[in-house]
Amino acid sequence: MNTVFILGLGAGDFDQLPLGVYRKLKGASPLFLRTKEHPVVQALVEEGVSFTSFDDVYEQFATFEQVYETIVATLLEHVQTGDVFYAVPGHPLVAEKTVQLLLEAEKQGRCQVKIEGGQSFLDALFTALRIDPVEGFQLVDATSFQRGDWQPTTHLIFCQVYDAFIASDVKLSLMEQLPDDYRVYVVTAAGSREEKVVEIPLYELDRVATLNNLTSVYVPPVKDEAMLYHRFDTLRRVIATLRGPNGCPWDRKQTHESLKKYLLEETYELFEAIDEQDDDSIIEELGDVLLQVMLHAQIGEDDGIFSIDDVIKAITEKMIRRHPHVFGDVSVQNADEVVQNWQRLKEEEKKDRKASLLDDVPKSLPNLLKAYEFQAKAAKVGFDWDDVRPMWEKVAEEMNEFQREHSPQKRLGEFGDILFALVNVARYYNINPEEALHQTNAKFYRRFSYIEEQVKSRGLRMEELSLEQLDYFWEEAKKKGR
């Protein structure tokens, strides 16, 4: 089997090229260069070294993935008839996607690969920036990274910042977590005579003129704790501190049971913010709900039972498991089929954990919502009317039964039957009864407050006015859309 010999051109000038690599390059045939845009290439030309570069491939495709795959395909085609020499900037095993693709091809038995070394650009970069990598650093490929790939508390280096488009992607990603004027460094041709280090504010990153294939961006580690408040790790550390030996006495004494009422309160406050379409309040209330989740998770961790990692893992596994049409090979046509698949998977998961279909409904739900869920569960197995008319007849029947009763205890039950029947009507019209009552309560609050305002503005007391007089203000509030 023929071999692809991969040679590293190093990070600096021709004088820094290792002698062994130089000799290999002099005798290499055929020799391919990923790019001729490198400090040593002109000297190789003067030395009479002939080669073919892949620079034109970069202009043929829209993505780097396509470029790298095309380069590797060309090399694999040539290696079928003999050994091939392939030279890349720096060290072949540092930030070289084509090399990784060639190593995969070797595993598949398509060629042999031999790596001949070459100085990495990292050594020159650390020297230029005068940083010690032992303090912790990250190397991120600027052409293919995601938001969560970088950690702001370590030395961060984006390599392969070829042009303004890539620099813009890096800038926008960094600006999601760092101030616009955070100081970063643009390093070009590190280790060569053309080495240049420029310190700039982050917002100017894509405006730098000297962006090319030898450009890297260095982001110093964040030292200001306040700049990390948006990070999940920071929140987790804060909650652990509050629950720790020197933390807050109130937080330390809380239990799962004592926190239940706060979770319920915060959830309803979130509902209110959503109803009011107040984005700032939604942010605040979502934070309060998250706080409750974090406190419960920290209690679990303090007790040695579970941690927030277990919570996140469980919900991640569930989301992947319950969405086979996204993460698997299941096909769906619409949202209704998604719901059907979800319910089927849910029932399969819980079939050994329940005695009744209704056991799926949480016992702690508000009773209007629990009635809604009971009925929805029963409807899934056919215990339901197809038309709303008998539902309304049932409401009328229950109201008549209530009116005929005189026993307080029996009236209590009959009134519950009325509510249960009305919930069934609500379900037919896809109305959440809890949400409907919440909306009506909010409306009553607004209109009653208006009555109070009008009475007070007239220097009167509500107790002094008749129901008819108070109802006048109620109707006025209604006309005003209160």
PLY file of the C-alpha trace (Angstrom):
ply
format ascii 1.0
element vertex 482
property float x
property float y
property float z
element edge 481
property int vertex1
property int vertex2
end_header
0.00 0.00 0.00
1.39 3.40 -0.98
2.07 6.17 1.54
1.11 9.81 1.96
4.11 11.51 3.58
2.89 14.59 5.47
5.49 17.30 6.06
5.14 20.25 8.38
6.48 23.55 7.06
6.75 24.99 10.58
5.56 28.33 11.79
8.49 30.56 10.90
10.89 31.46 8.12
13.01 29.23 5.91
15.92 29.38 8.36
13.76 27.69 11.00
12.77 24.79 8.74
14.18 21.54 10.18
17.00 20.06 8.06
15.27 16.70 7.79
12.06 18.26 6.50
14.05 20.40 4.06
15.78 17.33 2.59
12.43 15.57 2.24
10.95 18.58 0.42
13.93 18.79 -1.95
13.44 15.17 -3.03
9.67 15.00 -2.84
7.75 14.11 -5.97
4.92 14.62 -6.45
4.71 17.34 -3.79
1.41 18.99 -2.90
0.99 22.06 -0.68
-2.27 22.82 1.07
-1.38 26.48 0.48
1.59 28.32 -0.93
0.82 31.29 1.32
3.58 30.52 3.85
6.91 32.23 4.71
9.11 29.31 3.54
7.48 28.71 0.17
9.25 31.45 -1.76
12.60 30.14 -0.53
11.63 26.62 -1.65
10.83 28.00 -5.11
14.26 29.64 -5.21
15.77 26.29 -4.17
14.16 24.70 -7.20
11.47 22.75 -5.35
8.46 22.12 -7.56
4.98 21.56 -6.17
1.26 21.82 -6.77
-0.79 23.93 -4.35
-4.46 23.60 -3.51
-5.09 27.35 -3.21
-7.42 27.28 -6.21
-9.64 24.72 -4.44
-10.52 27.32 -1.79
-12.09 29.46 -4.51
-14.22 26.61 -5.88
-16.32 25.84 -2.80
-18.47 27.71 -0.28
-17.39 25.78 2.83
-14.06 24.67 4.25
-15.46 21.18 4.70
-15.87 20.87 0.93
-12.36 22.26 0.38
-10.74 19.79 2.77
-12.66 16.83 1.37
-11.62 17.77 -2.18
-7.96 18.08 -1.19
-8.00 14.68 0.49
-9.84 13.09 -2.43
-7.14 14.37 -4.79
-4.33 13.02 -2.58
-6.03 9.63 -2.28
-6.42 9.47 -6.03
-2.69 10.09 -6.59
-1.55 7.70 -3.86
-3.15 4.83 -5.76
-0.26 4.97 -8.27
2.63 5.79 -5.91
3.80 7.58 -2.80
2.65 11.17 -2.35
4.20 14.06 -0.41
1.89 16.61 1.20
3.15 19.75 3.01
1.08 21.81 5.43
1.78 24.93 7.53
2.98 24.41 11.10
2.80 20.91 12.53
0.62 18.38 10.68
-1.21 17.36 13.85
-2.11 20.88 14.98
-5.26 22.43 13.48
-5.03 20.47 10.22
-8.39 18.98 9.23
-7.01 17.45 6.03
-4.51 15.45 8.06
-7.29 14.12 10.27
-9.22 13.06 7.16
-6.14 11.29 5.82
-5.70 9.44 9.11
-9.33 8.31 8.81
-8.57 7.07 5.29
-5.62 5.11 6.69
-7.95 3.37 9.18
-10.16 2.40 6.25
-7.19 0.82 4.49
-7.08 3.32 1.64
-3.47 4.42 2.18
-0.64 4.61 4.66
0.22 7.88 6.39
3.60 8.96 7.70
4.00 12.28 9.52
7.40 13.98 9.33
6.90 16.71 11.92
7.45 20.44 11.71
7.30 23.15 14.35
3.80 24.05 15.55
2.70 27.66 15.32
1.68 27.40 18.98
5.26 27.64 20.27
5.81 30.83 18.31
2.42 32.14 19.37
3.07 31.57 23.08
6.40 33.35 22.68
4.87 36.29 20.82
2.13 36.70 23.44
4.37 35.80 26.38
1.84 33.44 27.94
2.41 30.12 29.69
0.05 27.39 28.40
0.35 25.52 31.70
-2.11 28.09 33.08
-4.71 26.49 30.82
-5.50 27.34 27.22
-7.92 26.41 24.46
-7.20 26.12 20.77
-10.35 26.60 18.68
-10.69 26.26 14.91
-12.29 29.53 13.79
-13.73 27.87 10.68
-15.79 25.30 12.61
-16.78 26.04 16.18
-19.98 26.33 18.18
-20.99 28.74 20.92
-20.28 26.35 23.77
-16.85 25.31 22.51
-14.86 27.95 24.35
-14.20 28.75 27.98
-13.66 32.45 28.88
-11.58 31.76 32.01
-8.59 30.28 30.13
-6.18 31.55 27.49
-8.17 31.25 24.26
-6.68 31.03 20.78
-8.72 31.03 17.57
-6.61 29.70 14.73
-7.30 29.84 10.98
-8.87 33.30 11.04
-8.41 33.56 7.30
-10.56 36.56 6.44
-13.06 39.17 7.63
-15.99 36.75 7.33
-14.45 34.26 9.73
-13.29 37.09 11.99
-16.86 38.38 12.06
-18.18 34.97 13.17
-15.59 34.87 15.95
-16.41 38.42 16.99
-20.16 37.88 17.16
-19.74 34.69 19.16
-17.39 36.36 21.64
-19.65 39.40 21.96
-22.45 37.15 23.20
-20.44 36.70 26.39
-17.86 39.50 26.47
-18.13 43.31 26.34
-17.82 44.89 22.91
-14.62 46.67 23.95
-12.92 43.63 25.51
-9.25 43.68 24.49
-8.10 40.91 22.14
-4.91 40.33 20.17
-4.51 39.63 16.46
-1.32 37.66 15.78
-0.06 37.27 12.23
2.89 35.15 11.00
4.06 34.29 14.53
7.71 33.21 14.62
8.64 34.75 11.28
10.25 38.04 10.30
6.75 39.28 9.42
5.38 38.57 12.92
2.87 41.15 14.02
0.83 41.40 17.22
-1.95 44.00 17.38
-4.14 44.72 20.42
-7.64 45.90 19.53
-11.12 46.14 21.08
-13.27 43.14 20.21
-15.73 45.10 18.06
-12.92 45.94 15.59
-11.88 42.32 15.03
-13.34 41.97 11.53
-11.93 45.34 10.46
-8.27 44.36 10.75
-6.49 44.61 7.39
-3.90 41.83 7.93
-6.17 38.80 8.10
-4.82 35.78 6.24
-4.05 32.07 6.64
-1.30 32.91 9.16
-3.61 34.89 11.46
-4.72 33.81 14.94
-6.78 35.67 17.54
-5.86 35.55 21.21
-8.49 36.26 23.87
-7.06 36.77 27.37
-8.84 34.97 30.23
-11.65 36.85 31.96
-10.64 37.94 35.46
-13.67 40.07 36.37
-16.16 37.82 38.17
-19.09 40.08 37.22
-18.43 39.35 33.53
-19.13 35.67 34.25
-22.55 36.12 35.86
-24.26 34.79 32.73
-22.40 31.48 32.93
-24.14 28.38 34.27
-21.02 27.36 36.22
-21.07 30.70 38.03
-24.71 30.24 39.07
-23.96 26.72 40.26
-21.05 27.97 42.34
-23.19 30.74 43.87
-25.93 28.29 44.89
-23.36 25.90 46.35
-21.87 28.79 48.36
-25.28 29.83 49.68
-25.90 26.26 50.83
-22.33 25.84 52.12
-20.96 26.06 55.69
-20.44 29.82 55.47
-23.52 30.48 53.37
-26.96 31.90 54.05
-28.84 30.49 57.09
-32.15 30.60 55.19
-30.83 28.72 52.15
-29.04 26.17 54.31
-32.17 25.14 56.22
-34.37 24.63 53.14
-35.62 21.18 52.11
-37.44 19.84 49.07
-40.67 20.09 51.06
-40.14 23.65 52.31
-39.36 24.91 48.80
-42.50 23.51 47.16
-44.61 26.60 47.79
-41.91 28.89 46.36
-41.68 26.90 43.15
-45.45 27.16 42.75
-45.43 30.91 43.46
-42.60 31.57 41.02
-44.34 29.52 38.34
-47.53 31.57 38.63
-45.53 34.80 38.58
-43.96 33.57 35.34
-47.45 32.91 33.95
-48.40 36.49 34.81
-45.31 37.88 33.06
-46.13 35.81 29.96
-49.75 36.98 29.99
-48.55 40.59 30.18
-46.03 39.95 27.39
-43.41 41.67 29.52
-40.06 40.36 28.29
-38.05 41.86 31.15
-40.37 40.24 33.68
-40.24 36.95 31.81
-36.44 37.01 32.11
-36.66 37.75 35.83
-39.34 35.14 36.54
-37.60 32.45 34.49
-34.55 33.17 36.62
-36.61 32.71 39.78
-37.92 29.36 38.50
-34.36 28.32 37.61
-33.26 29.31 41.10
-35.75 26.84 42.56
-34.46 24.09 40.26
-30.89 24.85 41.30
-31.77 24.84 45.00
-33.49 21.46 44.73
-30.51 20.08 42.78
-28.05 21.44 45.36
-30.04 19.85 48.18
-29.81 16.56 46.29
-26.05 17.02 45.89
-25.59 17.98 49.55
-27.44 14.79 50.52
-25.26 12.74 48.18
-28.26 11.55 46.15
-28.18 13.49 42.87
-26.82 16.70 41.35
-27.79 19.15 38.63
-25.69 17.02 36.26
-28.09 14.13 36.81
-31.05 16.45 36.19
-29.57 17.74 32.93
-28.56 14.27 31.80
-32.04 12.88 32.48
-33.87 15.59 30.54
-31.36 15.47 27.66
-31.80 11.71 27.35
-35.58 12.12 27.48
-35.64 14.80 24.79
-33.52 12.69 22.45
-35.54 9.55 23.23
-38.90 11.31 22.78
-37.88 12.97 19.47
-36.87 10.04 17.25
-38.06 12.08 14.26
-35.23 14.54 14.97
-32.49 12.38 16.48
-33.43 9.04 14.92
-34.88 7.60 11.74
-38.61 8.02 12.46
-40.63 10.10 9.96
-43.56 12.32 10.92
-45.89 14.39 8.76
-47.15 16.96 11.26
-47.29 18.10 14.88
-50.18 15.73 15.67
-48.02 12.73 14.81
-45.27 14.14 17.03
-47.71 14.25 19.96
-48.88 10.69 19.25
-45.30 9.40 19.18
-44.50 11.30 22.37
-47.48 9.81 24.20
-46.73 6.29 22.97
-43.10 6.50 24.08
-44.12 8.01 27.41
-46.57 5.18 28.08
-43.97 2.55 27.16
-41.49 4.10 29.58
-43.99 4.20 32.44
-46.00 1.02 31.84
-44.35 -0.79 34.76
-44.67 2.18 37.13
-48.44 2.73 37.29
-51.62 0.86 38.21
-53.99 3.24 36.39
-53.82 5.38 33.27
-54.67 8.34 35.51
-51.54 7.78 37.62
-49.65 9.78 34.99
-51.38 12.93 36.24
-49.37 14.56 39.08
-51.25 14.52 42.38
-50.12 18.04 43.24
-51.72 19.74 40.20
-54.35 22.42 40.87
-57.71 20.67 40.81
-59.10 22.41 37.72
-56.03 21.38 35.79
-56.11 17.89 37.31
-59.72 17.48 36.12
-58.64 18.57 32.64
-55.79 16.03 32.60
-57.99 13.21 33.96
-60.48 13.79 31.18
-57.76 14.04 28.52
-56.28 10.72 29.65
-59.68 9.03 29.57
-60.39 10.48 26.12
-57.26 8.82 24.70
-58.85 5.40 25.26
-62.26 6.43 23.91
-64.04 7.43 27.13
-65.28 10.74 25.76
-68.08 12.38 23.78
-67.47 13.25 20.15
-69.80 16.24 20.24
-70.12 19.18 22.63
-73.96 18.96 22.89
-74.07 16.12 25.48
-71.33 17.94 27.40
-73.58 20.98 27.76
-76.48 18.71 28.68
-74.31 17.24 31.41
-73.59 20.75 32.73
-77.33 21.48 32.86
-78.01 18.13 34.57
-75.39 18.82 37.26
-76.73 22.34 37.84
-80.24 20.97 38.35
-78.95 18.39 40.81
-77.12 21.11 42.71
-80.30 23.21 42.96
-82.31 20.28 44.32
-79.82 19.56 47.10
-80.10 21.16 50.55
-77.36 19.32 52.43
-74.15 21.45 52.57
-71.99 18.35 52.13
-73.96 17.11 49.12
-74.00 20.60 47.61
-70.21 20.59 47.85
-70.08 17.42 45.78
-72.67 18.60 43.28
-70.87 21.89 42.78
-67.69 19.94 42.09
-69.65 17.97 39.47
-70.64 21.26 37.80
-67.02 22.37 37.63
-65.92 18.98 36.33
-68.57 19.09 33.58
-67.55 22.65 32.62
-63.92 21.53 32.40
-65.04 18.92 29.86
-66.64 21.68 27.76
-63.45 23.71 28.03
-61.41 20.74 26.86
-63.65 20.30 23.82
-62.83 23.88 22.80
-59.09 23.44 23.60
-59.37 25.90 26.48
-57.16 25.36 29.50
-59.55 25.98 32.43
-56.76 27.02 34.78
-55.53 29.59 32.28
-59.08 30.78 31.60
-59.79 31.31 35.30
-56.43 33.02 35.73
-57.37 35.45 32.94
-60.76 36.13 34.52
-59.17 36.71 37.93
-56.80 39.23 36.36
-59.76 40.95 34.66
-61.70 41.08 37.95
-58.63 42.58 39.66
-58.35 45.34 37.03
-62.03 46.27 37.13
-62.34 46.15 40.90
-59.22 48.30 41.19
-60.88 50.79 38.84
-63.92 50.92 41.13
-61.64 51.59 44.10
-59.88 54.39 42.20
-63.16 56.08 41.24
-64.63 55.86 44.73
-61.43 57.19 46.31
-61.19 60.08 43.80
-64.64 61.21 44.94
-63.66 61.17 48.58
-66.04 58.31 49.37
-65.81 54.89 50.97
-67.00 51.79 49.12
-69.08 50.72 52.11
-71.16 53.92 51.69
-72.26 53.07 48.13
-74.93 50.67 46.95
-74.26 47.72 44.69
-75.97 49.58 41.84
-73.61 52.55 42.28
-70.56 50.31 42.42
-71.78 48.36 39.38
-71.94 51.65 37.44
-68.15 51.98 37.82
-67.78 48.29 36.92
-69.57 48.85 33.64
-67.49 51.98 33.04
-64.32 49.96 33.54
-65.67 47.38 31.14
-66.28 50.00 28.46
-62.74 51.31 28.94
-61.38 47.83 28.28
-60.14 47.37 31.83
0 1
1 2
2 3
3 4
4 5
5 6
6 7
7 8
8 9
9 10
10 11
11 12
12 13
13 14
14 15
15 16
16 17
17 18
18 19
19 20
20 21
21 22
22 23
23 24
24 25
25 26
26 27
27 28
28 29
29 30
30 31
31 32
32 33
33 34
34 35
35 36
36 37
37 38
38 39
39 40
40 41
41 42
42 43
43 44
44 45
45 46
46 47
47 48
48 49
49 50
50 51
51 52
52 53
53 54
54 55
55 56
56 57
57 58
58 59
59 60
60 61
61 62
62 63
63 64
64 65
65 66
66 67
67 68
68 69
69 70
70 71
71 72
72 73
73 74
74 75
75 76
76 77
77 78
78 79
79 80
80 81
81 82
82 83
83 84
84 85
85 86
86 87
87 88
88 89
89 90
90 91
91 92
92 93
93 94
94 95
95 96
96 97
97 98
98 99
99 100
100 101
101 102
102 103
103 104
104 105
105 106
106 107
107 108
108 109
109 110
110 111
111 112
112 113
113 114
114 115
115 116
116 117
117 118
118 119
119 120
120 121
121 122
122 123
123 124
124 125
125 126
126 127
127 128
128 129
129 130
130 131
131 132
132 133
133 134
134 135
135 136
136 137
137 138
138 139
139 140
140 141
141 142
142 143
143 144
144 145
145 146
146 147
147 148
148 149
149 150
150 151
151 152
152 153
153 154
154 155
155 156
156 157
157 158
158 159
159 160
160 161
161 162
162 163
163 164
164 165
165 166
166 167
167 168
168 169
169 170
170 171
171 172
172 173
173 174
174 175
175 176
176 177
177 178
178 179
179 180
180 181
181 182
182 183
183 184
184 185
185 186
186 187
187 188
188 189
189 190
190 191
191 192
192 193
193 194
194 195
195 196
196 197
197 198
198 199
199 200
200 201
201 202
202 203
203 204
204 205
205 206
206 207
207 208
208 209
209 210
210 211
211 212
212 213
213 214
214 215
215 216
216 217
217 218
218 219
219 220
220 221
221 222
222 223
223 224
224 225
225 226
226 227
227 228
228 229
229 230
230 231
231 232
232 233
233 234
234 235
235 236
236 237
237 238
238 239
239 240
240 241
241 242
242 243
243 244
244 245
245 246
246 247
247 248
248 249
249 250
250 251
251 252
252 253
253 254
254 255
255 256
256 257
257 258
258 259
259 260
260 261
261 262
262 263
263 264
264 265
265 266
266 267
267 268
268 269
269 270
270 271
271 272
272 273
273 274
274 275
275 276
276 277
277 278
278 279
279 280
280 281
281 282
282 283
283 284
284 285
285 286
286 287
287 288
288 289
289 290
290 291
291 292
292 293
293 294
294 295
295 296
296 297
297 298
298 299
299 300
300 301
301 302
302 303
303 304
304 305
305 306
306 307
307 308
308 309
309 310
310 311
311 312
312 313
313 314
314 315
315 316
316 317
317 318
318 319
319 320
320 321
321 322
322 323
323 324
324 325
325 326
326 327
327 328
328 329
329 330
330 331
331 332
332 333
333 334
334 335
335 336
336 337
337 338
338 339
339 340
340 341
341 342
342 343
343 344
344 345
345 346
346 347
347 348
348 349
349 350
350 351
351 352
352 353
353 354
354 355
355 356
356 357
357 358
358 359
359 360
360 361
361 362
362 363
363 364
364 365
365 366
366 367
367 368
368 369
369 370
370 371
371 372
372 373
373 374
374 375
375 376
376 377
377 378
378 379
379 380
380 381
381 382
382 383
383 384
384 385
385 386
386 387
387 388
388 389
389 390
390 391
391 392
392 393
393 394
394 395
395 396
396 397
397 398
398 399
399 400
400 401
401 402
402 403
403 404
404 405
405 406
406 407
407 408
408 409
409 410
410 411
411 412
412 413
413 414
414 415
415 416
416 417
417 418
418 419
419 420
420 421
421 422
422 423
423 424
424 425
425 426
426 427
427 428
428 429
429 430
430 431
431 432
432 433
433 434
434 435
435 436
436 437
437 438
438 439
439 440
440 441
441 442
442 443
443 444
444 445
445 446
446 447
447 448
448 449
449 450
450 451
451 452
452 453
453 454
454 455
455 456
456 457
457 458
458 459
459 460
460 461
461 462
462 463
463 464
464 465
465 466
466 467
467 468
468 469
469 470
470 471
471 472
472 473
473 474
474 475
475 476
476 477
477 478
478 479
479 480
480 481
